[in-house]
Amino acid sequence: MKKKTTKRKAKTRGAPTQPSVFEQLGFDTAEAAALERKSVLYAKVVKMAHAHDLTQKKLASLLGITQPHVSQLLGGKISRFSVEKLIEFAERLGADVEIVVRKKAS
């Protein structure tokens, strides 16, 4: 299966950057970045869950959680699920999850 890649716009050196929505809400830069990563992961999990076109009960069985938890997941209750749990869900939905750590651009 071919891996889908997402391209991000390159930042122009020296150009001012807009603060993220989480920074605008008052979170510090590190916490804002963590929340951004979690929200991207969450959105991908929900998209994959919808693509399976299962009932909430069958999706619950696949994810290893209860139907009320599926309802919370699909209903946007992102704070109820850890990044680790979202990674587990992505894997159960057939994703190959890879974590990449690299040096920040200067």
Order of alpha helices (4+ residues) and beta strands (2+ residues): alpha-alpha-alpha-alpha-alpha
